[in-house]
Amino acid sequence: MSDTTDLTLNELQEPNEAAAPIAGVAEISEKDLNAVYDIPVTVQAVLGRAQMQVSQLLKLGRGAVVELDRKVGEAIDIYVNNRLVARGEVVVVEDRLGITMTEIIKSDRN
């Protein structure tokens, strides 16, 4: 079962040099981390899902509404490289949609 923790966006973006090292893990310098900062990742914000038969899909036309499995106001799932990492809310930034992370999902991996 996954555990959740609230973090600020700054904690996610900036490495915290004052943080205590993790037991059993060699101390990593900022120079070491610079090598991974430019690695591209795919971020997906999933509003919801729907399941239907191909025949139903083919009948959809302009203006058709596909009902998703989420309710209004329910958190959306945020995936990085197909791994669930957070939940959040949809926000409007000027004339575009964005997401605000409200919950970070801790991995069960060791």
C-alpha positions in Angstrom: 0.0 0.0 0.0 1.4 3.4 -0.9 2.0 6.1 1.7 1.4 9.8 0.9 3.2 13.0 1.9 2.5 16.6 1.1 5.5 18.5 -0.4 5.9 21.9 -1.8 6.9 22.4 -5.4 10.2 23.9 -4.3 11.1 20.8 -2.4 10.6 18.8 -5.6 12.6 21.2 -7.8 15.5 22.1 -5.6 17.9 19.6 -4.1 18.1 20.1 -0.4 21.8 20.1 0.5 21.1 20.3 4.2 19.0 17.1 4.2 20.5 14.2 6.1 21.8 11.4 3.9 19.7 8.3 3.5 21.0 5.3 5.4 22.9 2.8 3.2 23.1 5.3 0.3 26.4 7.0 -0.6 26.2 10.8 -0.3 25.4 12.4 -3.6 26.8 15.8 -4.5 25.0 18.4 -6.6 27.6 17.9 -9.3 26.5 14.2 -9.5 22.9 15.2 -9.8 23.5 17.7 -12.6 24.1 14.7 -14.9 20.4 13.6 -14.5 18.8 17.1 -14.7 18.6 17.1 -18.5 17.1 13.6 -18.9 13.7 14.0 -20.5 10.7 12.3 -18.8 7.1 11.9 -19.9 4.5 13.5 -17.6 0.9 12.5 -17.9 -2.1 14.0 -16.0 -5.0 11.5 -16.2 -8.4 13.0 -15.7 -10.1 9.7 -15.8 -10.8 6.6 -17.8 -13.6 5.1 -19.7 -14.2 1.6 -21.1 -16.3 0.9 -24.2 -16.7 -1.5 -27.1 -15.2 -0.7 -30.5 -18.7 -0.4 -31.9 -19.5 2.3 -29.3 -16.2 4.1 -30.1 -17.0 4.1 -33.8 -20.4 5.7 -33.2 -18.8 8.8 -31.4 -18.9 12.0 -33.4 -18.2 15.6 -32.9 -19.7 16.8 -29.7 -20.1 13.4 -28.2 -19.5 13.1 -24.5 -17.5 10.3 -23.0 -18.2 9.8 -19.3 -15.1 9.2 -17.2 -14.8 7.2 -14.0 -14.0 10.3 -11.9 -16.3 12.8 -10.1 -16.0 16.6 -10.4 -13.4 17.8 -7.9 -11.8 14.4 -7.5 -8.0 14.4 -7.7 -6.3 13.5 -10.9 -3.4 11.0 -11.2 0.0 12.3 -12.3 2.3 9.8 -13.9 6.0 10.2 -14.7 7.3 7.6 -17.2 4.1 5.5 -16.6 4.7 5.4 -12.8 2.1 7.0 -10.5 4.0 9.7 -8.5 1.4 12.2 -7.4 -2.2 13.3 -7.3 -3.4 16.8 -8.0 -6.0 19.3 -9.3 -6.5 20.9 -12.6 -5.9 24.7 -12.7 -6.1 27.4 -15.4 -2.9 29.3 -16.1 -3.6 32.2 -18.4 -5.3 30.5 -21.4 -3.9 27.0 -20.7 -4.7 24.1 -18.4 -2.2 23.1 -15.8 -1.9 20.8 -12.7 -1.2 21.5 -9.1 0.3 18.6 -7.1 -1.5 18.1 -3.9 -0.2 14.7 -2.8 3.1 12.9 -3.5 2.9 9.2 -3.7 5.8 7.4 -2.1 7.1 4.3 -3.9 7.1 0.9 -2.3 10.4 0.1 -4.0 13.5 -0.4 -1.8 
